[in-house]
Amino acid sequence: MKSNFLILFLLVFGEVIAQSGSETYPADPASKVQEGVPQGEILEFTFDQSEIFPGTTREISVYIPSQYKADKPACVHVNQDGIKWNAPTVFDNLIHQKEMPVTIGVFITPGKVLAQNGDGIAVDRFNRSFEYDGLGDRYARFLLEEVFPFVESQKTNDGRPIILSKNGNDRSIAGSSSGAVCAFTAAWERPEEFSRVYSAIGTYVGLRGADRYEILVRKHEPKPIRIFMQDGSNDLNIYAGDWWKANEAMQRSLVFSGYDVKHVWGEGGHNNKHGEAVFPDAMRWLWRDYPQPITTGETQNKFLNAILAENEGWELVGEDYGFTEGIAVNQKGEVFFQDIPNAKTYKIGLDGKLELYISDSKKASGTTFSKSGEMITITGGWSNPPTKEVHLYKTPDAYEVVAEETPGNDISVAHNGNIYITSPNGKERPSKLILVKPDGEKSIVDEGLKFANGLCLSPDQTQLYVTESATHWVWVYQIQADGSLAHKQKFGWLHVRDVDEDAWSDGLKCDRDGRIYVTSKSGIQVMDQLGRVHAIIPTPKTKGQVSNLCFGGPNFDILYVTCHDKVYKRKVKVKGANNFEKPVKPMKARL
């Protein structure tokens, strides 16, 4: 018994020692003040004018290197939780040794809402977890829209202006624990603004959703970010998760997805000792080969590799529209889309030229093409006077009404002539799915979805996929011989951003291999034939989200997307499945 007790005591005591900060590390020379190395200055400010985090106050320390001349923008380093890791001394030495560029440091403490009660009972409200642990672009916007302009409004001690670079390749961002998540999130959300990340004892666990990064990194198209990671095997293992295993999993996801990532693992606990020891090397590694831009690597995600063509990115097709939607392709590969508020239909020719096709579309939203080549559109009643009809165009100048009093959002016509329509009735009221047969017979084939939005047929035209915008689901139906729908089921589980309550899935299309491309607030989520999201393809930032897509061009291998006020295209390896063609058998589903 005594022997067992002694072993237990030693194990517990050893764990306490490891967590209490007994570890020691050799100091990097760059962490110490060096003779003959000029020292920068540190400016101290209080910032309490945030609109993104209203009511908060915080301290901002700004490091100005002695080499800063104010004749051109300087590189920028951002750090959460204020000054850490002897950063000003490290910067003095590394800039002097030309191991990193002339860099202004911006060190920010988390916000707090000061107590208003003067009797000593009330306490401040601390904003650290909300600002640091949450996903989304809120903190990145806080830096770009509020902190950086505030810093640039100040002067150095000798009156020089502070000029910060606006090039993301000139910026690094760092933090420890939740601050590391915050740093990574800023770069993840805005890789064009923050390209170098130092993550120490990162909290990639279940506090406010950062545990999802392990999966999101694997599914997303890689971003141009370079990451240095540090953690120790005695880091926290508590209710929210296992920090050590979470950091390992995060690092493995980054490697899987082709990121330029380096890690230093140790045996330390949840403290800054190891992070401070490796900070100089982290800065050397992150800034190596500067000013060469950081590029994306090659992911091991087979779905992404099967879809995306090498060195092919998004190209702008057109802009300055009210709201673009209803994008579709005809047999030639010409692409058509709707500008709903302005009641215009546009055509993109095979030569890439854009032209007005219909001058008054009655504010049509959905668009499809029959096997005979006619354009078919659906109107939702937004025009004046309201038009709630299905229109068939043989020419752009005239249409015939296929179905009256049929308000709809999206439309798809099968090779056999059956037309399917989504008819949403707001977020809170059940939507309808409508079938219009070639003889004009109209029927409701389903009711109850929460804002049924986009719809498309599988390549073999035996399944109908429908997006339910107000949730995170894509539904599936089996199409019966008479055109009716059966075996309704929740099918696709979509990712929802941290700042949203729904995925707001909109348009969707299939490629000929059976992959299903769903537009959402997170970008284009690509599902397999079992409804599993394998890949997420971000789209360029616009006033709103990507709303719809189609595969155009003579080979149907150019992905076109409508993104609020803009339209983009991108060459891909896959080819779209077209309803006007005979049904095709997709590749066998992998179970």
N, C-alpha and C positions, 0 to 999 in steps of 0.2 A: 504493500500500500504506500509506504514512504517513497519507494522508487517511482511508482506511478505519479504520485503527487509532485515529486521533484521534476519529473519530465514535463508534467503539465505546467508547473510554475515557470520552468525555463522557456517553454514555448510561448506562454503568455507574456513573460517578461521580455523575450526577444522581440515579439510583435510590438509591444509598447515602445521599446527602444527604437525600433525601425520607424514607427509612426511619429515618435517625439522629435525626430530631426537629428539623430546621432550621426548621420552620414556626413562624410567630408570628401571634398573633391579638390584636386589641384587647381590653383587659380591661373587662368589664362593671363599672360602679361598685359593683354589689352584691357583687362578689368582694373588695372592699377594705374594711378597717375604716373606718367613717365616724364622724366626730365627732358626739357627741350621741346616738348609737345605743347603747342598752344591750346589753351582751353577755351571752349565756347561759353556763351552766357545763357542763363536760364531766366526767362520772363514768367511771371506768375499772374494769372488772371482768374477772376470768377465769372462764370457764364450762367446767367439765369433768365435768358430770353428765348428759350426753345419753344417752338410751336409744335414740333414733332413729339417732344416729351413735355407737355405743358406743365407749368408749375414747378419744374425741377431746377435745382441749382447744383453747380459742380465746379470743381477747380480744374483749370487747364494750365499746364506748364509747357512752355515752348523753349526748346533748345535751339540756339542759333550757333552754328559752328563758326570758329574764328575765320575760316576760309570763305565764308559767305560774303559776296561782294554786292549783292542787290542789283547787279546788272543783267541778270537773267533768272528765270525761275529755278528754284532749288528742288532737289528730290525731297520726298516726304516720308517720314516714318511715324506711324500712329501706334500708340500703346494704350491698352485699357488698364484700369486700376492705377493710373498715375505713373510716376517714374519707378521703374523696376530694373533689377539686374545691373545696377551701376551703368545704365545705358548712356548717360552723357559722357562719362569717362571712356567707355568703350568706343563711342563715336569719335571722340577726340583722337584716340589712337588709330582707329581704322581709317579715318579720313586722312590723317597725317601720313599714314603708310600707303595711302591710295588703294586700300583694300575694300573701300566702298566710296561712292561718290559724295560730294558735298550734300549733306542731308539735314534738313530741319526736322527736329523731333517734336511731335505733338502728343503730350501725355495727358490723358483725360481720366478723371475719376468718375465713377458711376453717379448718376443723378440721385437726388433725394428731394422730397417735398418737405420743407421745414414745417414743424409743428407750429400752430397758431395759438394754442392754449398756453397762457403764461403762468399757470399755477404749478407747473412742473410735472403734471401727470401725463400730458400728451407727449408722444414720441414722434420723431420724424418718420416719414414713409420712405423706405429704401427701394430704389428702382433697379438695383443691380440685376436681379434675375430676369426681370421683364426686358431690360435692355440687352442683356448679354446672352441669355439662354434661349430666347425665342428665335425662330427662323423667320425669314422674310427680309425685305430690303429696308426696313424702317431705320435701323442703325446706320446703314450705308448712306441713306438719304440725310440722316442727321449730320454725318460728317461732311458730305458734299454740299449740302444746302445751307448748313448753319455753322458748323465748327470752322471749316476752312475759310469761309468769308469773314467770320469773326476774327480769326487769326490774322488774316491779310489786312484787316482794318487797323491793326496795331502797328507800332513802330519798335525797332530795336532801341536799346538804351542810348545809342548815339544818333537816333533819328532816322535810320534807314528804313525804307519800306520792306515789308515781308512779302516775298513773292513766291508762291508755292506752285510747283508744276501741276498741270492738269492732265498729264499723260500717265495712264495707269502703269506703264512700264517703269515709271520713276517713283513708284510708291510701294512701301512695305507696310505691313500691319501685323501686330503681335499681341499676345495676351497669354495668361495662364489660367487654368481651370475654366470657369465660365467665360473669362476674357478670351481664352483661346477659341472657344466656340464662336464668340462674337467676331473675332478676327477672321476666322474661316468663313463665316456667314457673309460678312461684307464682301469678301473676294468671290465667294460662290454666286452671290446675287449680282455683283457688278465686277466681273473679271476684267472688263475694259477699264476699270478705275483702280483696282487693287490687284496686283499680280504676284506679290511675294508675301508669304504668310509664315510666321513663327508661332507654333502651337506647343505650349508646355503644359503638361498634366491636363490635357484637354478633357472637358466634361461632355463627351459624346455619349451621354446616357439619357435616361428617361426623366428629365426635369420639365422641359418645354418642347420636346420633339427632336432634339439633336441626335437621339438614337437612330433616327431615320436616315441620317447622312450615309451610313454604311451602305444602304440599299440605293439611295438616290444617286450617289456617286457612280455606282456600277451601271445604272440604267441611263444616265444622261450622256449625251454627246460630250466628250471631254472639253474642258475649258482651259484657256491659257493661264494656268496658275502654277506657281512653284511653292512647295510646302516643306518646311523643316519641322519634324515632330520630336518631342521628348516626353518620356514617362518612365515610371519605375514600377517594379513588380509589387511593391508594398503600398501602392496607391489605394484609394478608397474602394471598398467593396460593401456597399450599403443598400438602402431601400431602392435607390434610383438605378442601381446597376453596378457593374464592375469596371472601374475606370481603366484598369490595366488591360483587360480583355477588349474593352471598347476601343482603346487607342490602337491595339494590335489589329482589330478588325477594320478600323478606319484606314490604317496604313496599307493593309492588304487590298482594300477596295481601291485606294488611290493607285497602287501599283497595277492592279487588274485593269484599271481604266486608262493607263498610259500617262499618268501624271509624273512630273519631275519632283520626286519626293525623296527625302532623306530622313532617317530616324536614328535616334540615339536612345537606347533602352538601358535602364539601370535597375537598381534594387531599392530606390528611394521611395518615400511616402508622398503624401499630398502636401508638398511644400515647394518653395522656390529655389532650394539649394542647388539641385542638379541643373535646373533651368538656367540659373545664374551662371553656373560654371561653363555651360556650353553656349551661352548667348553670343559671345564673340565669334565662335565658329559658325553659328547659325547665320549671323550677319554676313560673314565672309562667303558662305555657301550661297545664300540667297542673292547676293549682289555679284557673284562671280560672272565673268564675261559681260558685265554691263558696259555699254548700253545695248547690247544685242537683245532684241525682244524675246520674251518668253513665248514659246509656241506650244501647241497641243501635241500630245503623243498619240499612239495608236492603242485603242481599246481592245480588250479581248472579248468584248460583248459581240457575240456572233450575229445577233439581230442588227445591231448598228453597222457592223462591217458588211452585212449583206445588203444594206439599204444605201448607205452613204458612199458617194464616189469621192475618191481622193482628190484633194485640192479644189473641191467644188463647194462654195459657200452660197449664202443667200444673195440674190441680186434684186435690186429694186426695179419693179416693172412700172408702177404708177403710184401717185400720191395725191393728197389734198382732196380726198373724197369725204362725203358725209359719214357713211358707214358702209363698208364693203361686205358682201355676203353672196350666197348662192352661186358659187363658182362651179363651172361645169365644162366638159369638153365634148366636141362633136366627133364624127367619124374621121374627119381630116386631121384632128389633133389641135384644131383651133380652140381657144379658151374664151369663155364668156363669164362675166361676173356682174352683180347688181350693186349699184350705189343706191341703197334703199331710200334715204331721206330726200335725195334729189331726183328720184324716180327715173334713173338712167340705167341702161344696160350697155356695157362696154365689151369690145371684142379684142382679143390679142391674136394677131395673125401668126402664121408659121414663121414669118420673118421677124417676129418680135414686136412689130409695130402695133400701137394701141389706137383704137378708133371708137367713136361713139357709134353704137349699133342700134339702139332703140332710144328715142328721145323722151318718150313717156311710157314707162314700164308699168304704170299704176302702182308703183312702189312694191313691185314683186320682190320676194325674198328668195325662194327656192327656185332652182333651175335644173333641168335634165333634158336629155335628148333621146328621141325614139329611134328604133332601128331604121325608120324611113328618113331620118335626118331632121325631123321637125324639133324645134325648141319648144319645151313645155315649161311653163312657169306657174307658180302659185302666189296669189296675193293675199295679204292678211287683213285687209280692211283699213290700212293706214292712209290711203289716198283720200282726196276730197273731190267728189263724193266717195265714200268708202266702196272699195271693190274687193269682194271676197269670192274669187273665182279661180278656176284653172284655165289658163290660156294656152292655146297651141298656135305657134307661129310657123307658117310656111315661108313667109318673107318678113323682114324686120318692120315692114310698114303696115301689116294687117295680121289680126289674130282671130281665131274662132274660140268661143267659150265652150270648153269641154264639160265643165261642171259649175253650176251656179250655187250661190250661198254655201260656199265651201272655204271658210277661212282657214288658212294654213301657214305654216312656217317653212317647211322643207318638203321636197317632193322627189320621188324616184320612180322611173318607169321600167318595168321588166321587159325582157325580150319578147314575151308573149303579149305585151300591151297593157298589162295590169299596172295601174298607177297607185302608189302608196303615198299618203300625205300625213304629216304630223300636224295636229291642230291643238296647240297649247292654249290654256285659258288662264294664264297667270301662274305664279309660283304655288299658290295655295289651293287652286281649284284643279280637279282632275283633267288631264288632257285626253284627246281622242286620237285614234289612228283610223284613217279613212281609206277605203279601197274604192277606186273608180275603175270599172271594167271597160274593155274596148267598146262595148255597146252602150256605154253611158250609165249603166246601173251603178248606184252609189250606196255604200253601206259602211257602218261603223264596225270595225273588226277588233277594236280593243278600246278600253277606257281605264283610266286610273293612274297613269304615270304622272309624276310631278314635273311639269313642264317638259313634255316630250319635244325634242328639238330636231336634231339631225337624224337621218336614217339612210341606210344603204343595204344593198343585197350582197350576199356572199358570192364569190366567183361562180359557183355552180347554180346560183339563184334559187337555192332551196331554203335559205335562212334570211331573215330580216333582222338587222341590227338597228336599235333605236337608242339615242342618248337621252338620259333623264337629267336635264341640266341642274335641277335644284338639289341633286344628291351627288354621290360619287359612283353611280352605277350606269353601265350600259346594259340594256336588256336584249334578249334574243327571242325570236319566234320561229317556229317551223312553218313554212308556207305550204298550205295544202293544195291539192289539185284544183280546187275551185277558187283559189286565191285567198281564202280565209287563213287566219293565223291560229296556230295551236302551240301547246307546250311552252307557254310564256315562262321565262326564267330570268332572274338576275344573272348576268353573264360576266361582264367586265368590271373589275374592281379598280377604280382609278385613284391616283394619288391626288390629295388635296393639299394645297399650300397652307402653311401655318396661319396666314392672315385671313383665310377664307373658311366658310362653313360648307362649301360645296365645290366640286371640281369645275362646275359650269362647262360641262362637255357640250359641244355644239355640233359642227359638221363632222362627218366621218366617211371614209372611203376604204376600199380593199385593194390590195395589189393582187396579181394573178396567182401568187403563191398562198393566198389566204390570210396574210397579215391585215390587221384592221387598224387604221390610222384615225385617231380621235383628237380633234382640236379641243383644247382646254386652257384654263388659266395657267397651267404649268408648261404649256407648249403642246407639241404633238405627242401624245402617248400612243405607243404602238403595241398592240396586243397580238398574241398568237390565237390559234383557232380554239383554244380552251378559255380565252378571256383573261389571260395573264399578261400584265404589262411587262414587256421585256426591255423596252427602250423608251427614252424621252428625248425628243429633238426640240431644243429651244428655238424660238423664232425671234427676229429682231424686235427691239423695244419700240412700241408705238403708243398711241394714246389709249389703247385698250388691248385686249387679248386677240389671239388668232381665232377666227370665227369659222372658217371652212377651208377646204382644200380639194384639189383634184390633180390627176396626172395628165399632163398635156404634151404637146409636141407631136411630130409625125410618128414617133415610136412610143408615145405615152410614157415616157421616162423622165419627164421634167415635172417636179412637184411644184405646183402653184398654190399659194395660200393667200387668203384675204385676212388682213390684220388691221381692223378698224378703219383708219383713213388711208391705208396703203395696201399695195399688192406686191408680193415677192415671188421669186421662182428659184429653183435649185435643181441642178442635174443630179439624178440618183441612178442607182444600179438596177432598180426594180421597175416593173411596168404595171400600170394600173389595170384593174379589171373593169370592163365597160359593159353596162347593161344592154347597150344596143348590139353587142356582139353575142354570138351564141354562148350559152353557159360553158364555162371551162372547169375542169376538175383541178382543184388546188393541190399542192403537195400534201402528203399524208401528215396529219397532225401528230406531233410528238407528245406522248402522254407522260 
